[in-house]
Amino acid sequence: PESGSYEARELAAGFNAMQRAVQAQLRERTHILAAVSHDLKTPLTRLKLRVDGLPDSPERARMEADMDVMDGLINEGLEFARSAQLREELLTLDLAALLESLVEQALDLGQECTFHPPEHPVPVRAAPRALTRWVQNLLDNALRYGGSADVSLHAGNDGVEVRIADRGPGLAKADLERMFEPFVRGEKSRGRDSGGTGLGLAIARNIAHSLGGRTWLSARPGGGVVAHMWLPPANQV
């Protein structure tokens, strides 16, 4: 609030103006990313149709692989833009059931994943699609870069926390927060060749903010990374 003494009002007004400018810049960046990602869809589709008409060859296979990468980047760009603003209705969901379902899907695909569901439902107030994407992004990150995922759920009076731990190469302490910046990747096994686009964690954080929650990374004792997601109790949303 811009109140108090003249100096306090001037300082508050300056901070408020700066905040509005930063928010406008972030909105503009997101809109540009969404527009470019959307507009690239049509020429990429035409390119795929042209490549489909070429005879089978190693060169065609390489072109198709490059187009698949481009398609993934475009889709992630659109998803990142959408994640900046929640458009779903909030519902009461059983977080334990959602985690169990996603872990079972990973197991069906032959991935190493563990989860011991609690005996009782763990209700949270969230948007179904956004919450699923949040969990899936953190789970995919652990499986892609760590080779396995140990999922645990901790419910208390002050909120609900999910931990998704891997035994991968880990990250430097200075990189744990930086990994949530768009298009940022770690070194070595966390590079482009492993299939990441650099937007998964940024999308997860956008969703966390929109649902009134938090998400962060920490080092796992003994090696690896733990991805955390926290949501307030269902009755506090």
C-alpha positions, 0 to 999 in steps of 0.5 A: 500500500502506498501510504505513510510518510511522503518518503514511504509513499514514494518508495512504495509507488516505485516498487509497485511500478517496478512490479507492474513492469516486471509482470508485464515483461513476463506476460509479453515473453510468455505471449511471444513464446506461445505465438511462435510455438503455435505458428511453427506448428503449421510449417512443421506439419507441411514439412512432415508431409513432404518428408513422408513422400521421400523414399526410405533412407538414413537421411530421411530417418535423421530428418524425421528424428529432427522433426520429432525434436522440434515437435517436442519443443513446440509442444513444451513451449505451448504447455509452458505458456498455458501453465502460466495461467490456470484455466481449470476448475479446482476440485477435491482430489485424492493425491495418493490415488493419482500418484499410484496411477502414475507410478503404475503407468511407469511400471507398465512401461518397464521403468523402475519406480516405487510407491507405497500408498497410504491406507487412507485417501489424501485429499487436496484441492487442485485442478486435475490436469494441472496437478497431473502434469506437475507430478508427471513432469517431476516423475519423468525428470527422475526417470529420465535423468536418474534411471529410477524414482522412489515416490513418497507421500507425507501428509500433515496438518500444515500441508501435503508433501510429495518427494520423488527421489532418484539415484542419478548423477545429482546436481551441484548445489548452485544448480538446484534452483537454476534448473527451474529457469526455462530452457536451463539444463544441467551438464552431462547426462542432463543434456539435450541428448537425453530428450529433455526440452528444458521446460519441464521443471519451469512448467512444474513451478508455474503450476505449483504457483497457480495452485498455491503450492511450492516445488523445489529440488534438494540433494539426496543423501548418498547421491541423486536428486529429490524433487519436492512438491507441496500443497496446502491442506484441502480445507485451506484452499 
